[in-house]
Amino acid sequence: MKVLVTGGAGYIGSHTTRELIKAGYETLVLDTLEAGSKQAVGNIPLWQGSITDDELLERLFQQEKPEAVIHFAALKAPGESMKRPGDYFRTNVGGTVALLDAMVRHHTRFIVFSSSCSIFGTPEHLPVSEDAPVHPESVYGETKLMGETILKWYDVTKGIRSSSLRYFNAAGAALDNSLGENWDHTHNLIPLVMKAALGVAPSIGVFGTDYPTRDGTAIRDYIHVVDLATAHVKALEQLTREDRSTAYNLGTGTGYSVQEVVTAAKRVSGVDFKVEYQPRRPGDPAAIWADCSKAERELGWKAQYGLDTILETAWRWHSTHLASFESL
């Protein structure tokens, strides 16, 4: 089977592309390279451009004839989305519609969608299951929820089958240190902590110390990027085998506070870096972690790596790749 990976030169996309190839899939990538890297793609066919470009999508589907799509391409920072809502709706919603329309025209029936736990906002109950109420607290979260809604109706009206993977906080790097996150294009906690530990940034900012949590800082579920990548392959296998649309929460089922991550990062790196405590950011829920029992039951998937492995692989990657994929 030939699989198109949109955003496949990015952090999660490149790890997933690697897992697809290991599983025997023929794979190609569509990416703007604004936040992705050619080095991360390697020798895989790469089409450079945007999912919002209808003409490019038409040429790609005509020439490559992908049989399935894994769709990562999106803008993805909740805080930024509150300042640039138009960009987020144009790319995340408009681009998804353009992609689906190309799939319909070329009879590509399967799509694994990169959704997010941000669709839940601040949950009423923890851990969060797939049927929890949804009320996004950021434009980014709203665009992901809209993406799932669009997929539901393309299933009903066009027969497109989808698997929406609502993942929590992806982090870490490849176990062999060959792939990792480009911290030039991230707003995520762990690479920013690594910047501070390596002296590339003067400090790490912790936003919010007055949340109703055990230490006042926000709690999140951190999932290793390799675990996340393998889940995408399993979701694709299930989707094509069972021919039905569904959604899964992907996390570890354990929540860690921002302060706990900072303390653990100091231990792993051996550096007592500076921490600056700042007010809360709009769109950040107090606490959220996953109930992953459905994915374990139906996909046979369960996260294998915990916070220590996440931090150890992130430290090894960033301390040897200060300039993205350029090794020291």
C-alpha positions in Angstrom: 0.0 0.0 0.0 1.2 3.5 -0.9 0.7 6.1 1.9 0.9 9.8 1.7 2.1 11.5 4.9 1.3 15.2 5.0 3.6 17.0 7.3 5.9 14.0 7.1 9.1 16.1 7.4 8.1 17.3 10.8 8.7 15.9 14.2 5.9 13.3 14.6 5.5 12.9 10.9 9.1 11.8 10.3 9.1 9.3 13.1 5.8 7.9 11.7 7.2 7.7 8.2 10.1 5.7 9.5 7.7 3.2 11.2 5.6 2.9 8.0 8.7 2.0 6.0 9.7 -0.6 8.7 6.2 -2.1 8.4 6.5 -2.4 4.6 4.5 0.5 3.3 5.5 2.5 0.3 5.6 6.1 1.6 5.8 9.6 0.3 5.7 13.0 2.0 4.0 16.3 1.4 5.5 19.2 3.5 6.1 22.9 3.2 9.4 22.5 5.1 8.5 25.6 7.1 8.8 23.5 10.3 10.1 20.3 8.7 13.5 19.1 7.5 14.7 17.4 4.3 17.1 15.4 6.4 14.3 13.9 8.5 12.7 12.6 5.3 15.8 10.9 4.0 15.4 9.2 0.6 11.6 9.1 0.7 9.9 11.0 -2.2 9.2 14.5 -1.0 6.7 16.9 -2.5 7.3 20.4 -1.2 4.1 22.5 -0.7 1.0 23.1 1.2 -2.2 21.1 1.7 -4.0 24.4 0.9 -2.6 24.3 -2.7 -5.4 22.6 -4.7 -3.3 22.4 -7.9 -0.4 20.8 -6.1 -2.7 18.3 -4.5 -4.2 17.4 -7.9 -0.8 16.8 -9.4 0.4 14.8 -6.5 -2.7 12.5 -6.4 -2.6 12.1 -10.2 1.0 11.1 -10.3 1.5 9.2 -7.0 -2.0 7.6 -6.6 -1.7 7.1 -2.8 -4.1 4.6 -1.3 -4.2 6.1 2.2 -3.2 9.3 3.9 -1.8 10.1 7.3 -2.5 13.7 7.9 -0.2 15.7 10.2 0.2 19.0 8.3 -1.1 21.8 10.5 -0.3 24.8 12.6 -0.1 23.5 16.2 0.6 26.0 18.9 -2.5 26.7 21.1 -1.1 30.0 22.4 -0.1 31.2 19.0 -3.5 30.2 17.6 -5.2 32.8 19.9 -3.2 35.5 18.2 -3.4 34.2 14.6 -6.9 32.6 14.4 -7.3 33.2 10.6 -4.0 31.3 9.8 -5.1 28.4 11.9 -8.6 28.1 10.3 -7.2 28.5 6.8 -4.5 25.9 7.2 -6.0 23.4 9.7 -9.6 23.4 8.5 -9.3 24.7 4.9 -6.3 22.5 4.2 -8.0 19.4 5.5 -11.1 20.0 3.3 -8.8 20.5 0.3 -7.0 17.3 1.1 -10.3 15.3 1.5 -11.6 16.7 -1.7 -8.5 15.5 -3.5 -8.9 12.1 -1.9 -12.6 11.9 -3.1 -11.6 12.8 -6.6 -8.9 10.1 -6.7 -10.8 7.4 -4.7 -8.4 7.4 -1.8 -10.6 6.1 1.0 -8.5 5.9 4.2 -7.1 8.7 6.4 -5.5 8.7 9.8 -5.9 12.2 11.2 -3.6 13.9 13.7 -6.1 15.2 16.2 -5.4 16.4 19.7 -6.5 16.2 23.4 -7.0 19.9 23.2 -10.5 19.2 21.8 -11.5 18.4 25.4 -10.4 21.7 26.9 -10.4 21.4 30.7 -12.0 18.0 31.3 -14.8 17.4 33.8 -13.3 14.0 34.8 -9.9 12.4 34.7 -8.5 10.4 33.0 -10.1 11.5 29.7 -11.9 8.9 27.7 -12.9 9.1 24.0 -16.6 9.9 24.9 -15.7 12.8 27.3 -17.5 16.2 26.5 -15.6 18.4 24.1 -15.1 22.1 24.6 -11.9 23.4 23.2 -10.3 26.4 24.9 -8.1 27.5 22.0 -8.5 28.2 18.3 -6.0 25.3 17.7 -8.2 22.9 19.7 -11.3 24.2 17.8 -9.6 23.5 14.5 -8.9 19.9 15.5 -12.4 19.4 16.6 -13.7 20.9 13.3 -11.4 18.5 11.5 -13.0 15.5 13.3 -16.5 16.8 12.4 -15.5 17.3 8.8 -14.2 13.7 8.7 -17.5 12.4 10.1 -19.5 14.0 7.3 -17.0 12.9 4.6 -17.5 9.4 5.9 -21.3 9.7 5.7 -21.4 11.5 2.3 -18.3 10.2 0.5 -17.3 6.9 2.1 -13.9 8.2 3.5 -13.0 6.1 6.5 -10.9 7.9 9.2 -9.1 7.2 12.4 -8.7 10.3 14.5 -5.8 10.1 17.0 -6.2 12.5 19.9 -2.8 12.6 21.3 -1.4 14.2 24.3 2.0 15.8 24.6 4.5 14.2 22.2 8.1 14.4 23.3 11.5 12.6 23.2 13.6 11.4 20.3 14.5 8.3 18.4 16.1 5.7 20.6 19.1 5.5 18.3 19.4 9.3 18.3 18.9 9.6 14.6 15.7 11.6 14.7 14.4 14.3 17.0 12.6 17.6 17.4 13.8 20.8 15.7 13.5 23.2 18.6 13.6 26.2 16.3 10.0 25.5 15.5 8.5 24.3 18.8 6.5 25.8 21.7 6.6 22.5 23.6 7.9 22.3 27.2 10.5 19.6 26.9 12.6 21.0 24.0 12.4 24.4 25.6 13.6 22.9 28.9 16.5 21.4 27.0 17.4 24.8 25.5 17.7 26.2 29.0 19.8 23.2 30.2 22.2 23.6 27.3 22.5 27.3 27.7 20.9 28.1 24.4 18.2 30.0 26.2 18.7 31.9 29.4 15.8 30.2 31.2 12.6 28.2 30.9 9.3 29.9 31.4 6.7 28.1 33.5 3.2 29.6 32.8 0.9 29.4 35.7 1.6 28.5 39.3 -1.9 28.9 40.7 -3.7 26.0 39.0 -5.7 23.7 41.2 -3.0 21.0 41.0 -0.6 19.3 43.4 2.1 22.0 43.0 0.1 24.8 41.2 1.6 24.1 37.8 -0.4 22.5 34.9 -0.5 18.7 34.5 0.0 17.0 31.2 0.4 13.4 29.8 3.7 13.1 28.0 4.0 10.4 25.3 7.2 9.3 23.6 7.2 10.1 19.9 8.1 6.5 19.0 5.1 5.2 20.8 3.0 7.7 19.0 4.5 6.7 15.6 3.7 3.1 16.1 0.1 3.9 17.1 -0.3 5.6 13.7 0.8 2.4 11.9 -1.6 0.3 14.0 -4.4 2.7 13.3 -3.8 2.5 9.6 -3.7 -1.3 9.7 -7.0 -1.4 11.6 -8.7 1.2 9.4 -8.0 -0.7 6.2 -8.8 -4.0 7.7 -12.1 -3.1 9.4 -13.2 -0.3 7.0 -14.8 1.8 9.8 -14.2 5.3 11.2 -13.2 5.7 14.8 -11.1 7.8 17.3 -8.5 7.0 20.0 -6.9 8.9 22.8 -3.1 8.3 22.8 -1.1 9.0 26.0 0.5 7.1 28.8 -2.4 7.4 31.3 -0.1 9.3 33.7 0.0 13.0 34.3 3.1 15.0 35.3 3.1 18.7 36.3 5.3 21.2 34.6 7.3 21.6 37.8 7.8 17.8 37.9 9.1 17.8 34.3 11.5 20.7 35.1 12.8 18.9 38.2 13.3 15.6 36.3 15.0 17.4 33.4 17.5 19.0 35.9 18.3 15.5 37.2 18.7 14.0 33.7 20.8 16.8 32.3 22.8 17.5 35.5 22.2 21.2 35.0 20.4 23.5 37.5 19.0 25.9 34.9 17.0 29.0 35.6 13.3 28.9 35.8 11.0 31.9 35.4 7.5 31.7 36.7 4.9 33.6 34.8 1.1 34.1 34.6 -1.1 31.6 32.9 -1.5 31.6 29.1 -5.0 31.7 27.5 -6.1 28.3 26.2 -4.1 26.2 28.7 -6.2 23.8 30.7 -5.2 23.0 34.3 -4.8 19.3 34.0 -5.4 16.5 31.4 -4.2 13.0 31.0 -5.5 10.1 28.9 -7.6 7.0 29.4 -5.9 4.8 26.7 -7.9 1.6 27.3 -9.7 1.8 24.0 -6.5 1.9 22.0 -5.1 -0.9 24.0 -8.2 -3.0 23.6 -8.9 -2.3 19.9 -5.4 -1.5 18.4 -3.3 -3.7 20.7 -1.3 -0.6 21.4 0.1 0.7 24.7 2.8 3.2 25.4 6.1 1.6 26.2 8.2 4.5 27.3 7.8 6.8 30.3 9.0 10.3 31.3 12.5 9.2 32.1 13.0 7.7 28.6 11.4 10.8 27.1 13.8 13.1 28.9 16.9 10.9 28.4 16.3 10.6 24.6 15.5 14.3 24.3 18.7 15.3 26.2 20.8 13.0 24.1 19.3 14.4 20.8 19.4 18.1 21.7 22.9 17.9 23.3 24.3 16.4 20.1 22.2 18.4 17.6 22.2 22.0 18.7 21.5 23.0 15.1 18.6 20.8 14.2 19.9 17.8 12.2 23.5 19.0 12.1 25.5 16.8 14.5 28.1 18.3 16.7 
